[in-house]
Amino acid sequence: MFLIYIVNYILNVFKSYMHSRHLNAILMAVTIVLASAIVGFRPLNAGYDTKGYVEAYELLDKSFVESFLVIKQYFGVSIEPFFWGYAWLLNSFGLTSKEFLFCTALISISLTGLVYRKIDPKFFFISFLGVLFSGSYINLYGNAIRQGLAMPFFLLALYHGMNGSNIKVIIYAVITFLFHQFTGLLAVLIFLPRLLPFRFYGIIWLSTFVLTFIIKLGLFNFVPGIAQYLKGSSWAYLIHPTYLEFPIYSYLVIRLKLREDWMFYRIFKFVAVVFLVQTLFVFNIYAYNRIGLLRFILEPIIYTRIILSIKPIKAASQIAILVFFIYGAFIFFSQTVQDTLSSTPSGQQ
């Protein structure tokens, strides 16, 4: 599979020198297919969630209503009919479990790419590559596939939110919710940057940071449900690179005066809001990761702008692609990614 990463990198270096719109579209399509193959052709018992999805998919051989009731009982899902309706449709067409995983990856990544182009039209070919060379891509499309299929609709809600269309935000938020409840609920964050002046972000972040320490010290143990909130509790996330990187690139964004681009600045403010909320769940692995994916999938836009502030821009684009590739290679060989894409040993399933 790492060979696919190398081919992907070579194609995108080649593409950065091309000025043909049609050729760029073809190369991006090939890139998306290769990215889909990496996560879509994983073993049926790979990682953490794949085995559960496969077992659930194989139960969808009845009528839609019967299948949905079975899935609700098996998977603990209450209201996510769009995802399971989609899965039921593929099952009805006779697609195998392997084909289901690949099709889901291909559709999710393709739709995300289309929306990403709307959000970052000027540097899409580089910033979206940053997504495909990240650990978040592996997690979204190779593990948390309900959230992966919901993500493009969330990004559409965000896009329309940045352009002030509240009705469309609500419409796409509802669609997102019907694919993945938790991600749909997070659509409320789209409205927060309008209500929260950026100058207060530092104070709020320090407050949430202190609050997490107070909670961790057990001063709120009397609160009902606090044990669930602290599920998967660990101090490690406070010094995790994904947590510490935000203050660093925030400084660079301000220092390089990148906030002058209003669309980019709105994306940056949204990422900042997600980071603030994520801090409140730094001791809940499930919520931290699910919330964090909204930040991680948009951060390549920020990294791209920072790197492209280097002149000349063509050389900077090569640096950006190389940085994303090296980071992707590092992530690809990490134990977490290998666990996600490899067969789960018997007894650990």
HUMO-V478832 format. One record per helix or strand of 3 or more residues. SS is the DSSP state (hx for helix, st for strand). FROM is the first residue (numbers start at 1). TO is the last residue. Records with the same first field share a line. If there is no record, write none. Layout:
SS=FROM-TO, FROM-TO
This chain:
hx=2-15, 21-40, 50-57, 64-75, 81-92, 97-119, 124-132, 135-142, 145-162, 166-179, 181-195, 198-216, 226-229, 235-239, 241-255, 258-260, 262-280, 285-307, 313-332, 335-341
